[in-house]
């Protein structure tokens, strides 16, 4: 379990992808690290759970790709869609210059358990479950720790990785810019027969947008609708909802009888925002705490992991040497703000030009847009969205030090 009963050098609040990856990398560098996770396990409904080639490449660089891929997962080497009744190919990952040329569809608890197991091999790492941070500790105007379950924990640096409704960023009064999201999403499961090839797809038709993630023996479905319309959809009844889903994606019809209660339909309130300043003395925000992403493209997990890698690349070495790092925190924001801005701009464009037209304005969809038709005529063009989705912008590489070989 690592160190206990003493204050860490680094206190990470939040055991999601950003927090756990940061915990692994800082402990690997020899920094005494404590991660606080408010839940008792990682078994929550994490919806998309897409681990992209950029993240798989990082595990390869750590020598841990085989360990990650030994966990239950499905592989999507291509993404397709059904647009205006026409089946189209959109992204082909098979040409990416990385070791794993596919998206791994992996339950996030499996991903986090794997990272935790890798981190526990380093004596500088500790993970505390059922540990909720409720406030910050201050030394003048500098953050010097956090309060967890009523207990003060002091640290040289606190990383806020506590998600899109981060309590710590509020306590630190970090400024946030709301970019707006006109949609919300219902997530639900529909059983299916397992196939040899992953069939994840999306359905776009007049007035409807539905994403279908092939999870082997079930579809993980995302039903997109206008923000604030959840209650109105529920009031029309579950029968009407099932009929609407079946009309949008007839391949789901055979399994929709399994949808017997609204309790099986989970609401995701979509947010799109970012901090304009990610840090203050003694504190750094990363992942969703620094920038809430739309589910468009499934990039959230991967952007959070990239933040963690950048933070470790910049801060772990100096911290391991005992140096103060307050004057370095701005470099993490500078490194990660550009890709955050680009991805969020792309998501806003998709919201305004595609989702707004399809879902909110009911513009008739009779055939795929011209760019998609060009991709069918010239398949090499499918490598462009594969690069944008799979690798993103300014992808990170493991450059933080390893203090010693892990104990196994």
N, C-alpha and C positions, 0 to 999 in steps of 0.2 A: 504493500500500500504506500510505501514511501514514507517521508517524514511525517511525524505527528507531534502535537504538543508544543510546537514552536511557530513563531511567525515566519512566513515565507518571504523570499525576496520578491516574488511575483504572485499576486493574487488575481485569479481569473474568475469572473462571475458569469456563469452560464456554461453549461456543458453541451452546447450544440456544436455544429461543425466548426465554427470559428474558434470557440473556446477550447474544444478538445484538441484541435490541430495545433493551436498555439501552445497548449499545455505540453503536448508531445515534443514540439520543437525546442521550446525553452528548456525543458528538463533535459533533453538530449544534449543541449549546450552546457549543462551543469548548473543551470539557474534553479534554485530551490523554488518549486512551483506548486501552488495549491489551486485546484479547480473546484469551485462550488457549483453544484447542480441541485436545484430546488426540488426536483422530483426524486422518487426512490429508485427509478430505473429509466431506461431510455424508450420504453414501450409506449409511445404516443403515436397519434395519427399524423404522419408527416407528409401525407399526400404524394407529391410528385416523385421524390426520392431518386432523382436522376443524377448519377455521378458521371461527369463528362470526361472526355479524353484528357483535358488539361489537368484534372485532379488525379486521374489514373497515372499520368506521367509523373506527378510528384511522388506517388507511392513507388513507382519504379525507381526514381532517384534515391529514395530511402531504402531500397532493397526489400520493399514490403508489398509489391504488387501481387505476388502469388498469395500472400497471406490475406489480402483484401478479397481477391477473386475466389478464394476458397469458401467465402461466405455465400449464402444463397443469393443468386442474382439472375437476371436475364440480360441478354445482349441485344442492343439495337444498332446495327451497322448502317441502317438507312432509315430515313423518316419519310412518310408519305402522307397524302391527304385525299379526301374526297370533297372536291369543290364544285358546286353546281352540278352534282351528279357524275362528275368525271374523276376517275382515279388518277392521281398524279404523284410523281416522285419529287421530293423537295430537297433533301440533303443526303449526300453520300459521304460517309466518314471513312471509307476504305482507303482513301488516298492521303490521309493526314500523316504528317511526318512524326509520328509518335508511336510508342510501343503498343498501345491499346487503341485500336481504331474503331471504337464503338462507344456508345453510351451504356453504362452499366445501370440497370434498373434494380436497385438494391434497397430494401427497407432501411430507413435511416437508422433504426436501432442496431442493425447489423453493422452499418458503417461506423457508428459511434463506439460500439463494443470493440470493433477491431482497433480503432485508434486508441481506445483506453488500454487494451491489452498490449499494444506496442509501447505505450507510454509507461506502463507499470514496469517495464524492463529496465527503466532508468531510476536509480535510487533518489534522484532529486524530485521525482513526481509524486504527487498525492492528489487523490480525488475524493471529495466528500459529498455523498448523496444526502437527500433530504435536508439540504443546507441552503436556506433562502437568505439572500442578502437584502436587508431592508433599509439600509442607509449607508452613507459614506462617513469615514473618519477624516477629520481635518486637523492640520497643523498650520494655523493661520489661514492663508488662502490656497494652501497646497493639500491635495488629497494624500492621505497617508495610510489608507486602509478602508475597511468596510465592517459593518455590523452584520453578523450572521447568526440567526436564531438567538438574538439578544447578546451574542458574544462579540466583543471587538477583536478584529484581526488586523494587525498592522502589517504593512508591506511597503517595499521601496517603490513599487509600481502596481497599480490596479488596472486591469484590462476589463472594460465593460463589453461583454459578449452576451448580454442578457436579452437579446431579441428586439423585435420591432416596437415593442412597448417598453423599452428599457427604463427601469426605475433609476438606474445610476446616471444615465444621461440627463434625466430630469433633475435629480439631486445636484448634479454638477452644472446645471443650467447651460448645457451646450445648445447652441442655436440650431433650429431645425427648419428646413424648407419643405413645404408640402407641395408636391408636383401634381397631385390630383390623379384619381383613378375612377373612371366612370362605371366600373363594373364590379360585381361580386361573383363568387363561384360556389356552386354546390358540388361537393365531392361524394361519390358513392361507388359501390362495387357491384358488378354484374358477373356471374359465373360464366365461364367459357371452357371450351375444350383446348387442351394444350396443343400447340403446333410446333413444328420443327424450326420455323423462322419466326422471329418476333414480328408482330403485326401492328405495333403502335402506330396510330394514325390520328387524324383530325377530320372532322366533318364540318364543312361550311356550306350553309344553304340559306335561302332567304329567311331572315329573322332568327336564325339559330347558329350557334357555334358550340361544338362539342369536341373535347379532346378525349381520346381513348388510349390509355397506356396499357399495353399488354403485359400483365404480370403473371404469365404462365397459365394458371387455371382460373383467372378472373380478369375482367377489364376494370381498371381504375379510371373512372369517368369524371371529367370536369365539365359541368354544364354552366355556361357563361350567360349572365343576364345583367340588366341594368342595376346600378348601385341602388340599394334600398328597396328592391323589389322582392326580397325573400318572403316576407309575410304574405304579400299578394299571391305569390305562386303557391305557397302552402294553403292559403284559403281556398284556392280552386280545387284542392284535393289531390291526394296521392294518385288516384286513378287517372286524372287528367295529366299529371306530371309524367306518369309512366307512358301514357299514350303519346305525349309530345316527344319524349325521348325515343320511343319506337319509330315514330314518323321521321324523326331526324336521322336516326341511325338504325335501320331495320335489322342489322346483324345483331343488335342487342336484344331484340324482341323475345327470343326464346328464354332468356334468363331473367327477364324483368319481373316475373312473378316472385322472385326471391326478395324483391324490394317491398317489404310489408309494412314498414313504419318510417315516419319522418326521422326517427332516431337513427336510421341508417344513412341519412343524408346530412352531411356535415357542411356547415356554412363557413366559407373562407371570405372574410371581409378584406378585400384587396386594398393595399396601401402602396403608394409610391412616394417616397420622400428621401431626404438625405440631410445629414448635418452639414452646416457650412463650416463648422470647426469641430474636429473630431477629438480634441484633446484640451487638457489644461494641466498645470503642473501636478504630476503624480497619477494622471489618469489618461487612458487612451480607449476610445470606442472603436470596435471593428465589427464586421458582419452586419446583420440586420440592425443592430443598435446604431450603426453609423449610416446605413442606407437600406431602407425597406424596398424590396424589389417586387414588381408584378410577377405572377407566375408565368408570364409569356416567355417562352424559350427555356424554362426550367433552369435558369442560371443561378438562382439564389444560393444554393449550397456551394456551388463552385466559386462564386465571387467571394463568399465568406472565407473559404479555405485559402484563396489567394491572398486575402487580407492578412490572415494569420501567418502565412509564409513571409510576406513582405515585412510584417512586424518583427518576426524572428530574425530575418536577414539583417535588419537595421539595428535591432536592440539587443538581441541575445548575446552576441559577443561582448559588447561593452558591459552588460549586466553581469556576465560571468566573471569578468575581470574586476568587478566591484565599482565600476564607474557610474556616475549619475547619468541619467538618460533623458531628463526633462527637456533638454535642448535638442534632442533628436526626434521627439514625438512628431513634430511637424513634417518630418521627412516621410513618415508612414502615410500621412494624409496626402502629401504631394505625390507620392508614388501611386496611390490607389484612387485618387480622385478622378483622374482622366478616364480610366476604364469604367468607373462608376457612372460618370456623366455620359459617356458614349452609349453604354448599355441602356441606361434609363431613357436617353433620347430615342433610341431605337424602340423601346417599349412604348413610349408616349406616341411615337409615330404610328406604331401598330394599333394602339388604342384609337387614335384619331382617324386614321385612314381606312382601317379594316373593321375593327370591332364596332366602332361607332356607326359605321355605314350598315354593317350586317345586323347587329343586335339591336341597336337603338333606333335606327331610322328605317329598317326593313327595306333597304335598297335591294331590288331583285338580283339574285345571283343565278345567272343562266349558264355561265361557263367560267373557267379559271381566268384570272387576270393575265395580261399579256406576258409579264415577266415569268409567270409559272409555265405558260405555254412555250416560251422560249427554252426553258429548262428541259422540257420534254423533247424538244427538237435538237437541242445541243446539251446532252447530259453532263458535259464537263462543267457547265454552269452550276450544277448541283454541289460542286466543291466549295462554292463561295459561302452559302448558308452553313455548310458543314464546318467550315473554318470559323465562322462567326459564332456559331452555337457551341462547337466542340472545344475551341481553343480561346476564343474571345480576344480581348485586346490587352497587350502588355502582360502576357502570362508570366507567372513567377517560376523560379527554379530554386531548389534547395541550396542556399549558400550559407546558412547558419552553421556554426561549428558543431562537431560532435565531441563531447568531452572525453568519452570513453566508450568502448564497445558495450552494448546492452547485455545485462545478465539474462540468461534464458532459463 
